[in-house]
Amino acid sequence: MQGVDRRVAGLWLGLLAFFVYGSWAPLAMQAQAPAEAWARFLALPAPWQGDASRTDLAANFLLTVPLAFGAAYLLGTLASRAWRWGLTTLLWPAMLLLSVGVEYGQVFFPPRTPSWTAVAMP
C-alpha cells in the first residue's frame, strides 16, 4: 500500500461538501443562540415517533452510505496496520458526529427540517 489515493480523497471530499451543502441549502442562515438551537434540536420527535417518508429515508441512505464506504476505503489505504485499525474503529463515531452535526446545523437554516430519523437511519 502506497498511501491515500489523492483522486479518491478528492472525490470523497467533494461528496462530503455535497452532503453538507445539500443538507443546508438554501444557505439562508438565521442567527440563533447555540443553546436555544440545541434545545430545539433535542426536542425533535424520536425516529419511531416521527412521520419519516420513504423518500427521505432513501435520500439519507444514498447520501451517507457512499461517505462511509469511501472513508473506509481511504482508511484501508493507509500504510500502517495499527493506524488502519485505530482510525477504522473511529469511523462509526465520526460518521455519527457528522450526521448529528449536519442535522443540528439545519436548525439554523429555517426552510430545512432537522430529523432524528436522518441521524438514526444510517
CYANA upper distance limits for C-alpha pairs under 8 A (distance plus 0.5 A):
  1 MET  CA     77 THR  CA      6.50
  1 MET  CA     78 LEU  CA      7.40
  1 MET  CA     79 ALA  CA      6.08
  2 GLN  CA     77 THR  CA      7.78
  2 GLN  CA     78 LEU  CA      8.08
  2 GLN  CA     79 ALA  CA      7.03
  3 GLY  CA     77 THR  CA      5.98
  3 GLY  CA     78 LEU  CA      5.65
  3 GLY  CA     79 ALA  CA      6.35
  4 VAL  CA      9 ALA  CA      7.64
  4 VAL  CA     74 LEU  CA      6.52
  4 VAL  CA     75 LEU  CA      8.28
  4 VAL  CA     77 THR  CA      5.94
  4 VAL  CA     78 LEU  CA      6.68
  5 ASP  CA      9 ALA  CA      6.65
  5 ASP  CA     74 LEU  CA      7.86
  5 ASP  CA     77 THR  CA      8.09
  6 ARG  CA     10 GLY  CA      6.47
  7 ARG  CA     11 LEU  CA      6.73
  8 VAL  CA     12 TRP  CA      6.53
  8 VAL  CA     70 GLY  CA      8.42
  8 VAL  CA     74 LEU  CA      8.05
  9 ALA  CA     13 LEU  CA      6.65
  9 ALA  CA     74 LEU  CA      7.42
 10 GLY  CA     14 GLY  CA      6.66
 11 LEU  CA     15 LEU  CA      6.68
 12 TRP  CA     16 LEU  CA      6.63
 12 TRP  CA     67 LEU  CA      7.36
 12 TRP  CA     70 GLY  CA      6.79
 12 TRP  CA     71 ALA  CA      7.94
 13 LEU  CA     17 ALA  CA      6.65
 14 GLY  CA     18 PHE  CA      6.63
 15 LEU  CA     19 PHE  CA      6.55
 15 LEU  CA     67 LEU  CA      7.55
 16 LEU  CA     20 VAL  CA      6.81
 16 LEU  CA     67 LEU  CA      7.37
 17 ALA  CA     21 TYR  CA      6.43
 18 PHE  CA     22 GLY  CA      6.17
 19 PHE  CA     23 SER  CA      6.61
 19 PHE  CA     63 LEU  CA      7.00
 19 PHE  CA     64 THR  CA      8.44
 20 VAL  CA     24 TRP  CA      6.81
 20 VAL  CA    102 VAL  CA      6.90
 21 TYR  CA     25 ALA  CA      6.19
 21 TYR  CA     27 LEU  CA      8.48
 23 SER  CA    102 VAL  CA      7.36
 23 SER  CA    103 GLU  CA      8.18
 23 SER  CA    106 GLN  CA      7.60
 23 SER  CA    112 ARG  CA      8.14
 24 TRP  CA    102 VAL  CA      8.27
 24 TRP  CA    105 GLY  CA      7.77
 24 TRP  CA    106 GLN  CA      6.33
 24 TRP  CA    109 PHE  CA      6.90
 24 TRP  CA    112 ARG  CA      7.21
 25 ALA  CA    109 PHE  CA      8.36
 25 ALA  CA    112 ARG  CA      8.23
 26 PRO  CA    109 PHE  CA      8.13
 26 PRO  CA    111 PRO  CA      8.18
 27 LEU  CA    109 PHE  CA      7.23
 28 ALA  CA    109 PHE  CA      6.28
 28 ALA  CA    110 PRO  CA      8.07
 29 MET  CA    108 PHE  CA      6.03
 29 MET  CA    109 PHE  CA      5.32
 29 MET  CA    110 PRO  CA      7.91
 30 GLN  CA    108 PHE  CA      5.80
 30 GLN  CA    109 PHE  CA      6.45
 30 GLN  CA    110 PRO  CA      7.39
 31 ALA  CA    108 PHE  CA      7.02
 32 GLN  CA     36 GLU  CA      7.49
 32 GLN  CA     37 ALA  CA      6.92
 32 GLN  CA    108 PHE  CA      7.36
 33 ALA  CA     37 ALA  CA      6.71
 34 PRO  CA     38 TRP  CA      6.48
 35 ALA  CA     39 ALA  CA      6.69
 36 GLU  CA     40 ARG  CA      6.77
 37 ALA  CA     41 PHE  CA      6.60
 37 ALA  CA    104 TYR  CA      8.30
 37 ALA  CA    107 VAL  CA      6.79
 37 ALA  CA    108 PHE  CA      7.95
 38 TRP  CA     42 LEU  CA      6.63
 38 TRP  CA    104 TYR  CA      7.67
 39 ALA  CA     43 ALA  CA      6.67
 40 ARG  CA     44 LEU  CA      7.29
 40 ARG  CA    107 VAL  CA      8.25
 41 PHE  CA    104 TYR  CA      6.71
 41 PHE  CA    107 VAL  CA      7.41
 41 PHE  CA    114 PRO  CA      7.88
 44 LEU  CA    114 PRO  CA      8.42
 44 LEU  CA    115 SER  CA      7.29
 44 LEU  CA    116 TRP  CA      7.42
 45 PRO  CA     49 GLN  CA      6.22
 45 PRO  CA     50 GLY  CA      6.14
 45 PRO  CA    115 SER  CA      8.24
 45 PRO  CA    116 TRP  CA      7.59
 46 ALA  CA     50 GLY  CA      6.76
 46 ALA  CA    116 TRP  CA      6.47
 46 ALA  CA    117 THR  CA      7.77
 47 PRO  CA     52 ALA  CA      8.25
 47 PRO  CA    115 SER  CA      8.16
 47 PRO  CA    116 TRP  CA      5.92
 47 PRO  CA    117 THR  CA      4.97
 47 PRO  CA    120 ALA  CA      7.41
 48 TRP  CA    117 THR  CA      8.38
 50 GLY  CA    117 THR  CA      8.11
 52 ALA  CA     56 ASP  CA      7.10
 52 ALA  CA     57 LEU  CA      7.56
 52 ALA  CA    117 THR  CA      7.37
 53 SER  CA     57 LEU  CA      6.94
 54 ARG  CA     58 ALA  CA      6.55
 55 THR  CA     59 ALA  CA      6.60
 56 ASP  CA     60 ASN  CA      6.69
 56 ASP  CA    118 ALA  CA      8.40
 57 LEU  CA     61 PHE  CA      6.61
 57 LEU  CA    117 THR  CA      8.20
 57 LEU  CA    118 ALA  CA      7.53
 57 LEU  CA    121 MET  CA      7.56
 58 ALA  CA     62 LEU  CA      6.56
 59 ALA  CA     63 LEU  CA      6.65
 60 ASN  CA     64 THR  CA      6.55
 60 ASN  CA    118 ALA  CA      6.64
 60 ASN  CA    121 MET  CA      8.01
 60 ASN  CA    122 PRO  CA      7.73
 61 PHE  CA     65 VAL  CA      6.33
 61 PHE  CA    121 MET  CA      7.73
 61 PHE  CA    122 PRO  CA      6.52
 62 LEU  CA     66 PRO  CA      7.47
 63 LEU  CA     67 LEU  CA      7.48
 64 THR  CA     68 ALA  CA      6.82
 64 THR  CA    122 PRO  CA      6.98
 65 VAL  CA     69 PHE  CA      6.65
 65 VAL  CA    122 PRO  CA      7.58
 66 PRO  CA     70 GLY  CA      6.22
 67 LEU  CA     71 ALA  CA      6.56
 68 ALA  CA     72 ALA  CA      6.63
 68 ALA  CA     91 LEU  CA      8.15
 68 ALA  CA     95 MET  CA      7.44
 69 PHE  CA     73 TYR  CA      6.58
 70 GLY  CA     74 LEU  CA      6.68
 71 ALA  CA     75 LEU  CA      6.59
 71 ALA  CA     91 LEU  CA      8.08
 72 ALA  CA     76 GLY  CA      6.56
 72 ALA  CA     88 THR  CA      7.27
 72 ALA  CA     91 LEU  CA      7.91
 73 TYR  CA     77 THR  CA      7.08
 74 LEU  CA     78 LEU  CA      7.69
 75 LEU  CA     84 ARG  CA      6.22
 75 LEU  CA     87 LEU  CA      7.42
 75 LEU  CA     88 THR  CA      7.12
 76 GLY  CA     84 ARG  CA      6.49
 77 THR  CA     84 ARG  CA      8.42
 78 LEU  CA     83 TRP  CA      7.54
 78 LEU  CA     84 ARG  CA      6.52
 79 ALA  CA     83 TRP  CA      8.33
 79 ALA  CA     84 ARG  CA      8.25
 80 SER  CA     84 ARG  CA      6.78
 81 ARG  CA     85 TRP  CA      6.73
 82 ALA  CA     86 GLY  CA      6.51
 83 TRP  CA     87 LEU  CA      6.42
 84 ARG  CA     88 THR  CA      6.37
 85 TRP  CA     89 THR  CA      6.73
 86 GLY  CA     90 LEU  CA      7.27
 87 LEU  CA     91 LEU  CA      6.85
 88 THR  CA     92 TRP  CA      8.29
 90 LEU  CA     94 ALA  CA      6.52
 91 LEU  CA     95 MET  CA      6.62
 92 TRP  CA     96 LEU  CA      6.68
 93 PRO  CA     97 LEU  CA      6.62
 94 ALA  CA     98 LEU  CA      6.63
 95 MET  CA     99 SER  CA      6.62
 96 LEU  CA    100 VAL  CA      6.65
 96 LEU  CA    119 VAL  CA      7.60
 97 LEU  CA    101 GLY  CA      6.37
 98 LEU  CA    102 VAL  CA      6.61
 99 SER  CA    103 GLU  CA      6.69
 99 SER  CA    118 ALA  CA      8.01
 99 SER  CA    119 VAL  CA      5.97
100 VAL  CA    104 TYR  CA      6.40
100 VAL  CA    119 VAL  CA      6.44
101 GLY  CA    105 GLY  CA      6.50
102 VAL  CA    106 GLN  CA      6.99
103 GLU  CA    107 VAL  CA      7.83
103 GLU  CA    114 PRO  CA      5.61
103 GLU  CA    115 SER  CA      7.16
103 GLU  CA    116 TRP  CA      8.31
103 GLU  CA    118 ALA  CA      8.01
103 GLU  CA    119 VAL  CA      7.78
104 TYR  CA    108 PHE  CA      8.34
104 TYR  CA    114 PRO  CA      7.24
105 GLY  CA    109 PHE  CA      7.69
106 GLN  CA    110 PRO  CA      7.71
106 GLN  CA    112 ARG  CA      6.05
106 GLN  CA    113 THR  CA      6.88
106 GLN  CA    114 PRO  CA      6.01
107 VAL  CA    112 ARG  CA      7.68
107 VAL  CA    113 THR  CA      7.59
107 VAL  CA    114 PRO  CA      6.88
114 PRO  CA    118 ALA  CA      8.37
115 SER  CA    119 VAL  CA      7.59
116 TRP  CA    120 ALA  CA      6.55
117 THR  CA    121 MET  CA      6.16
118 ALA  CA    122 PRO  CA      7.70
